[in-house]
Each structure stands twice: as structure tokens, then as C-alpha cells.
């Protein structure tokens, strides 16, 4: 188990996306609000599906103006998954099957656990890399990464009770 002090509290992925988009790309707030009507699993499915479709012309709106909301949601989910995988690897073999059963449950909001300084730096770098890959200017990428870090550190913590207790006010 990691003995380093935590720098952040457990937060919902959707809350971080909402906060950072409101600060950095307020024109996309309507996109985020539309996505928040769905479960996190449905949002991720829709964003991933859209990302892999081929445009018959070879380019589309995302090639001209990369949207911040999908970039953040997919990157934070990737970071959350990476952190969860690391936690699973550290757990005893007997608890791995329990973790998988818990993760398979549907309609629960995705939670980013409390992060250490190193983990926070990893998430920040993932946002910078994703923004650069999406073609955002370096200044904009740094702004997004800084806002994500701030949102993770400054967000109100959520209760990490028994599985099924935290629903984040999510509707299906």
C-alpha cells in the first residue's frame, strides 16, 4: 500500500469535466450538460464510438476544432482506469475477482480516487499528451492540464461508502 500523503480527494469524473469545461471552454457547457443525462458508461461508449468512425471526406469538425469536453472525459477515464489497474495489481490475488465484479456493475458514476503527488502529475501529463494529440495549442493544453489538476485537488470530496451508495445524483 502506498504510504504517501494524498493530495486530492475522491471525485467524480463527471464533476471534474463539468468544472474544467466551465472554466476553460464555456462554449462547450451545453455539450457537457447533454452528456450528464447519461450514465458514465453510456457517455464513454458514445464518445469512443464517435472517435473511431470514419468521415467519408477524411476530415470533420473535430479535425478543425477539437472539443475539450470529450478529450477531458476520455483522458480522465483513461487515468482512472490506469489508477484502478495499479490498485488491482497491488491487491491480493483473491480480491482481484471481487474488484472485477464490483467494476462490472452498471450505472455507477466513475470515481477518481484520492491521488498522491505522483499520480496527480501523471494525470496532468496525460491531459497534456491528449491535448497535444488533439492538436490544441500548447498554451491551451497547459491551461486544461492546470485546471484539471486544480479541480482534482480542490473539489469537494465524495463519500466512499459501501458499493452502490455513491450515485452522484445520476439518472439513467
Secondary structure as UniProt FT lines:
FT   STRAND          11..12
FT   HELIX           13..24
FT   HELIX           26..28
FT   HELIX           29..35
FT   TURN            36..37
FT   HELIX           40..52
FT   TURN            56..57
FT   HELIX           61..64
FT   HELIX           68..90
FT   HELIX           93..104
FT   STRAND          111..112
FT   HELIX           117..133
FT   TURN            134..135
FT   HELIX           138..154
FT   TURN            163..164
FT   TURN            168..169
//
